[in-house]
Amino acid sequence: MENLGRITPATALVLEALLSAESVWGLQIVKDTGKKPGTVYPILERLEAAGWVQGEWETSLERKGPRRRYYRLLADARPLAQEFVRAQKSRTAPAARPSPAFSAGEWSAV
């Protein structure tokens, strides 16, 4: 498993989608993240090349339409993925607004 280097917010979203299930269809990851396929699929390819994710083509012949590619986060990558997702969420969480010590009318008098 290779170091990913810098983790973008989009990569953290893909990792979060992969953490949510044992195996996830690529287009479902696109839907879950709200990102475009042109963003998600290169991230999945990079994660797969780095040894974080394993992708497999659907083998069922019962379903009509194009084959689906399913992705699963490997066990070794799971703790790091959780850490990256947690770190990204803490960066993007809205800062708590302190409650004012004075009411609005008192501010004008100060």
C-alpha positions in Angstrom: 0.0 0.0 0.0 1.5 3.3 -1.1 1.3 6.7 0.5 -1.3 8.8 -1.3 0.4 12.1 -0.5 -2.0 15.0 -0.4 -5.7 14.0 0.1 -8.1 16.3 -1.6 -11.7 16.9 -0.3 -13.0 14.8 -3.3 -10.7 11.9 -2.4 -11.9 12.1 1.2 -15.5 11.9 -0.1 -14.7 8.8 -2.3 -13.0 7.2 0.7 -16.1 7.9 2.8 -18.3 6.2 0.3 -16.0 3.2 0.2 -16.1 3.0 4.0 -19.9 2.8 4.0 -20.1 -0.6 2.4 -18.2 -3.8 1.7 -18.3 -3.3 -2.1 -19.6 -0.3 -4.0 -20.5 0.1 -7.6 -18.6 3.0 -9.2 -21.7 4.9 -10.3 -23.1 4.6 -6.8 -19.9 6.3 -5.5 -20.5 9.1 -8.1 -24.1 9.5 -6.7 -23.0 9.3 -3.0 -20.2 11.9 -3.4 -22.1 14.3 -5.6 -19.0 14.6 -7.8 -18.8 14.1 -11.5 -17.6 10.8 -13.0 -14.6 12.6 -14.4 -13.6 13.4 -10.8 -14.5 10.1 -9.1 -13.1 7.5 -11.6 -9.6 8.9 -11.7 -9.5 8.9 -7.9 -10.7 5.3 -7.9 -7.9 4.4 -10.4 -5.3 6.2 -8.2 -6.5 4.4 -5.1 -6.4 1.1 -6.9 -2.9 1.7 -8.3 -1.8 2.6 -4.8 -3.1 -0.6 -3.3 -5.9 1.0 -1.2 -8.8 -0.3 -3.3 -9.5 -3.5 -5.2 -11.8 -3.2 -8.3 -13.7 -6.1 -9.8 -15.9 -6.3 -12.8 -19.4 -7.7 -12.3 -19.6 -11.3 -13.3 -23.4 -11.8 -13.3 -24.9 -12.4 -16.7 -28.5 -12.0 -15.4 -28.4 -8.2 -15.4 -28.8 -6.4 -18.7 -26.7 -3.4 -19.7 -23.1 -2.7 -19.4 -21.0 -4.5 -16.8 -20.5 -2.7 -13.5 -17.2 -2.3 -11.7 -17.3 -2.7 -8.0 -14.7 -1.3 -5.6 -13.8 -2.3 -2.1 -11.5 -0.6 0.3 -8.8 -3.1 1.4 -8.6 -3.9 5.1 -5.1 -2.4 5.5 -6.3 0.9 4.1 -9.5 1.2 6.2 -7.9 2.8 9.3 -6.0 5.4 7.2 -9.2 6.1 5.2 -11.1 6.7 8.4 -8.4 9.1 9.6 -8.4 11.1 6.3 -12.2 11.3 6.3 -12.3 12.4 9.9 -9.6 15.0 9.3 -11.4 16.4 6.2 -14.7 16.7 8.1 -13.0 18.6 10.9 -11.5 21.0 8.3 -14.9 21.6 6.6 -17.1 21.7 9.7 -18.5 25.2 10.3 -16.9 27.0 13.2 -19.1 27.3 16.2 -20.3 30.9 16.5 -19.8 32.2 20.0 -22.9 33.5 21.6 -22.7 37.3 22.0 -22.1 38.5 25.6 -24.4 41.4 25.0 -27.8 41.7 23.3 -27.9 43.7 20.1 -29.0 46.9 21.8 -26.1 46.7 24.3 -23.6 46.5 21.5 -24.5 49.9 20.1 -24.0 51.4 23.5 -20.4 50.1 23.8 
